[in-house]
Amino acid sequence: MAPALAGPTSNRLPSSGFSQAKEPPPAPIDVIFMAVKSLRELGEKAGWDEVTCALMIKKVADAKMGQEIFKEVALKGYEPSEFTVLSGGGAGPGHCCGVASAGDMKRIIIPPISSVAGAYGASTLDVMHSYEKSRNTRLFDYTKGTYFSDFEMFNSLINELRELAVRDVILEGFKEEQATFRLELEMRYGMQWRYTPIESPLLFIRNTEDVKKVCDRFTEEFSRIYSPEAAFPQGGIEVETYRLFVYLNLPHFLLTQHEAVGET
């Protein structure tokens, strides 16, 4: 698991890389040999062995992660050097120093049971996949005072993502009825370069009132993050990315609870 900031973070999980595979994934030991072979072939072009090649890849990955964290923190008005990096999982301790250095962060916390806690944490999660598609859509035109009206286009795009999700759900042995869906939209005011992700109050839109609800949710979330004064409705309201999440609840083990006792 990658390092995470001790502060508000995303709880988004990556979609399974094998969800669309027609054959079962290779055994773990085969994956290791395949990775070493790829590193050796890649490193030959630069005159590196596989270990040096892996180290250089790690440096690039750490730098990119650190830069992204720095950008996200700084753009929200905070000072990155005042944050603490919390390392989690098995890979986190191996990356945290490089990430913190690139993100201009000085303090790192590495729990001694990081890998065990990360593995246990993963076992408590339900299944979740995400599917996304980019299409610029103007939901509100300020100059004309009109709202988006091509409901069929919006809904067909969501249905396209939903069909992909249902296909993977069935391939993984679940039933469509077990799945729940959530729509996230990356939105912005026109002429602004930064997009703000919001959870749409509706999965499909049927009329202008539904479009207004989506726009109102964006305005509410944007004002909460950046303050109402930063809103720019004169530029209109746009959607750039449609992201559909599918969730499947799994049974989980219950921890045994013990009464706290001790001697004085």
C-alpha positions as CSV (number, residue, x, y, z in Angstrom):
1,M,0.0,0.0,0.0
2,A,1.3,3.4,-0.8
3,P,2.1,6.0,1.8
4,A,-0.9,8.2,2.8
5,L,-1.1,11.7,4.4
6,A,-2.3,12.0,7.9
7,G,-5.3,14.1,7.0
8,P,-8.3,14.0,4.6
9,T,-7.6,11.3,1.9
10,S,-9.4,9.5,-0.8
11,N,-10.8,6.1,0.0
12,R,-11.0,5.1,-3.6
13,L,-9.7,1.6,-4.4
14,P,-8.2,0.6,-7.8
15,S,-10.3,-1.7,-10.0
16,S,-9.1,-5.3,-10.3
17,G,-6.6,-5.8,-13.0
18,F,-7.9,-9.3,-13.7
19,S,-11.6,-8.5,-13.8
20,Q,-11.7,-8.7,-17.6
21,A,-9.3,-11.6,-18.0
22,K,-10.6,-14.7,-19.8
23,E,-8.0,-17.0,-18.1
24,P,-7.0,-17.2,-14.5
25,P,-4.0,-14.9,-13.4
26,P,-0.5,-16.4,-13.3
27,A,0.8,-17.9,-10.1
28,P,2.7,-15.4,-7.8
29,I,6.1,-17.0,-8.4
30,D,5.5,-16.7,-12.2
31,V,4.7,-13.0,-11.8
32,I,8.0,-12.5,-10.0
33,F,10.0,-14.2,-12.7
34,M,8.2,-12.2,-15.4
35,A,8.9,-9.0,-13.5
36,V,12.6,-9.8,-13.2
37,K,12.8,-10.6,-16.9
38,S,11.1,-7.3,-17.8
39,L,13.5,-5.4,-15.6
40,R,16.5,-7.1,-17.2
41,E,15.3,-6.4,-20.7
42,L,14.5,-2.8,-19.9
43,G,17.8,-2.2,-18.0
44,E,19.9,-3.6,-20.9
45,K,19.1,-0.5,-23.0
46,A,20.7,1.8,-20.3
47,G,23.5,-0.6,-19.3
48,W,21.8,-1.4,-15.9
49,D,21.3,-4.7,-14.2
50,E,17.7,-5.6,-13.0
51,V,18.4,-4.3,-9.5
52,T,19.6,-0.9,-10.7
53,C,16.7,-0.7,-13.1
54,A,14.2,-1.4,-10.4
55,L,15.8,1.3,-8.2
56,M,15.6,3.9,-10.9
57,I,12.0,3.1,-11.5
58,K,11.3,3.4,-7.8
59,K,13.0,6.8,-7.8
60,V,10.8,8.1,-10.6
61,A,7.6,6.6,-9.0
62,D,8.5,8.1,-5.6
63,A,9.2,11.5,-7.2
64,K,5.9,11.6,-9.1
65,M,3.9,10.5,-6.0
66,G,5.6,13.1,-3.9
67,Q,5.0,15.8,-6.5
68,E,1.3,15.0,-6.7
69,I,0.9,15.0,-3.0
70,F,2.7,18.4,-2.8
71,K,0.4,19.8,-5.5
72,E,-2.8,18.5,-3.9
73,V,-1.8,19.9,-0.5
74,A,-0.5,23.2,-1.7
75,L,-3.4,23.9,-4.0
76,K,-5.8,23.6,-1.0
77,G,-3.9,26.4,0.7
78,Y,-1.8,24.3,3.1
79,E,1.9,24.1,3.7
80,P,3.2,20.6,2.7
81,S,6.1,20.7,5.2
82,E,3.7,20.9,8.1
83,F,2.1,17.5,7.2
84,T,3.2,14.1,8.4
85,V,3.5,11.1,6.0
86,L,1.9,8.0,7.4
87,S,3.3,4.8,5.9
88,G,1.0,1.9,5.5
89,G,1.0,-1.7,4.1
90,G,4.1,-3.6,3.1
91,A,5.3,-1.3,0.2
92,G,4.7,1.9,2.0
93,P,7.8,1.8,4.2
94,G,9.9,1.2,1.0
95,H,8.5,4.3,-0.7
96,C,7.8,6.7,2.1
97,C,11.3,8.4,2.3
98,G,11.4,9.1,-1.5
99,V,7.8,10.3,-1.5
100,A,8.3,12.6,1.5
101,S,11.5,14.1,0.1
102,A,9.8,14.9,-3.2
103,G,6.7,16.3,-1.4
104,D,8.9,18.5,0.9
105,M,7.6,16.7,4.0
106,K,10.0,16.2,7.0
107,R,8.2,13.7,9.3
108,I,7.3,10.1,8.6
109,I,5.4,7.6,10.8
110,I,6.1,3.9,10.1
111,P,4.0,1.6,12.4
112,P,5.9,-1.6,13.4
113,I,3.0,-3.7,12.3
114,S,2.4,-1.8,9.1
115,S,2.3,-4.8,6.7
116,V,0.1,-6.9,9.0
117,A,-2.3,-4.0,9.6
118,G,-2.4,-3.3,5.9
119,A,-3.2,-6.9,5.0
120,Y,-5.9,-7.1,7.8
121,G,-7.4,-3.9,6.6
122,A,-7.7,-5.2,3.1
123,S,-9.5,-8.3,4.4
124,T,-12.2,-6.0,5.9
125,L,-13.0,-4.3,2.7
126,D,-15.9,-5.0,0.3
127,V,-15.3,-5.4,-3.5
128,M,-15.3,-2.2,-5.4
129,H,-14.5,-1.4,-9.0
130,S,-14.5,2.0,-10.9
131,Y,-15.2,2.7,-14.5
132,E,-14.7,6.1,-16.1
133,K,-15.1,8.0,-19.4
134,S,-14.2,11.6,-20.4
135,R,-16.7,13.7,-22.3
136,N,-17.0,17.5,-21.9
137,T,-20.6,18.3,-21.0
138,R,-21.9,21.8,-20.3
139,L,-24.7,21.4,-17.7
140,F,-25.3,25.1,-17.3
141,D,-24.8,27.9,-19.8
142,Y,-24.7,31.2,-17.8
143,T,-24.9,33.5,-20.9
144,K,-28.1,31.9,-22.0
145,G,-29.4,30.9,-18.6
146,T,-30.2,27.4,-19.8
147,Y,-29.5,23.9,-18.5
148,F,-28.3,20.8,-20.3
149,S,-31.1,19.0,-22.1
150,D,-29.6,16.0,-23.9
151,F,-30.7,13.5,-21.2
152,E,-30.3,10.6,-23.6
153,M,-26.6,11.2,-24.1
154,F,-26.0,11.5,-20.4
155,N,-27.9,8.4,-19.6
156,S,-26.5,6.3,-22.4
157,L,-23.0,7.1,-21.2
158,I,-23.9,6.0,-17.7
159,N,-25.5,2.8,-19.1
160,E,-22.3,2.1,-21.0
161,L,-20.3,2.2,-17.9
162,R,-22.9,0.2,-16.0
163,E,-22.8,-2.6,-18.6
164,L,-19.0,-2.9,-18.1
165,A,-19.5,-3.0,-14.3
166,V,-22.3,-5.7,-14.5
167,R,-20.1,-7.8,-16.9
168,D,-17.3,-7.8,-14.4
169,V,-19.6,-8.5,-11.5
170,I,-21.0,-11.6,-13.2
171,L,-17.5,-12.8,-14.2
172,E,-16.4,-12.6,-10.6
173,G,-19.3,-14.9,-9.5
174,F,-21.8,-12.4,-8.2
175,K,-25.3,-11.5,-9.3
176,E,-26.3,-8.2,-10.7
177,E,-28.8,-7.8,-7.9
178,Q,-26.0,-7.8,-5.4
179,A,-24.4,-4.7,-6.8
180,T,-24.9,-1.1,-5.8
181,F,-23.8,1.8,-7.9
182,R,-22.5,5.4,-7.2
183,L,-21.8,8.1,-9.8
184,E,-18.9,10.6,-9.3
185,L,-18.5,13.5,-11.7
186,E,-15.4,15.7,-12.1
187,M,-16.8,19.2,-12.6
188,R,-15.7,22.8,-12.9
189,Y,-16.8,26.3,-13.6
190,G,-16.0,27.2,-17.2
191,M,-12.6,28.9,-17.8
192,Q,-11.2,27.2,-14.6
193,W,-8.6,24.6,-15.1
194,R,-9.1,22.6,-11.9
195,Y,-11.8,20.0,-11.7
196,T,-13.6,19.1,-8.4
197,P,-15.0,15.6,-8.0
198,I,-18.5,15.4,-6.5
199,E,-20.9,12.5,-5.7
200,S,-23.9,12.9,-8.0
201,P,-27.2,12.9,-6.2
202,L,-28.6,10.9,-9.1
203,L,-27.4,8.1,-11.3
204,F,-29.6,9.1,-14.3
205,I,-31.2,12.4,-15.2
206,R,-34.7,12.6,-16.5
207,N,-35.5,16.3,-16.6
208,T,-34.1,19.9,-16.0
209,E,-34.8,19.6,-12.3
210,D,-32.4,16.7,-12.1
211,V,-29.7,18.7,-13.9
212,K,-30.3,21.5,-11.4
213,K,-29.8,19.1,-8.5
214,V,-26.4,18.0,-9.9
215,C,-25.3,21.6,-10.5
216,D,-26.5,22.5,-6.9
217,R,-24.5,19.6,-5.5
218,F,-21.4,20.9,-7.3
219,T,-21.9,24.4,-6.1
220,E,-22.3,23.2,-2.6
221,E,-19.2,21.0,-2.7
222,F,-17.1,23.7,-4.4
223,S,-18.1,26.3,-1.9
224,R,-17.3,23.9,1.0
225,I,-13.8,23.3,-0.3
226,Y,-12.8,26.7,-1.7
227,S,-15.3,29.1,0.0
228,P,-18.4,30.6,-1.7
229,E,-16.4,33.6,-2.8
230,A,-14.4,31.4,-5.1
231,A,-17.4,30.3,-7.1
232,F,-17.6,31.5,-10.7
233,P,-21.1,30.7,-12.1
234,Q,-20.5,33.3,-14.9
235,G,-18.3,30.7,-16.6
236,G,-21.0,28.1,-16.6
237,I,-20.8,24.6,-15.1
238,E,-19.2,21.7,-16.9
239,V,-18.6,18.0,-16.5
240,E,-15.4,16.4,-17.9
241,T,-15.2,12.9,-16.4
242,Y,-17.9,10.4,-15.5
243,R,-16.8,7.8,-13.0
244,L,-19.1,5.0,-12.0
245,F,-18.4,2.9,-8.9
246,V,-19.8,-0.6,-8.2
247,Y,-19.9,-2.1,-4.7
248,L,-20.4,-5.7,-3.6
249,N,-20.8,-6.4,0.1
250,L,-18.8,-9.4,1.4
251,P,-19.1,-11.4,4.7
252,H,-16.4,-10.4,7.2
253,F,-14.9,-12.1,10.2
254,L,-15.9,-10.7,13.5
255,L,-13.1,-10.0,16.0
256,T,-13.3,-11.6,19.4
257,Q,-13.9,-9.0,22.0
258,H,-12.2,-9.4,25.4
259,E,-12.9,-7.5,28.6
260,A,-10.1,-5.2,29.5
261,V,-8.4,-6.4,32.7
262,G,-5.2,-5.7,34.5
263,E,-3.4,-5.5,37.8
264,T,-2.7,-2.4,39.8
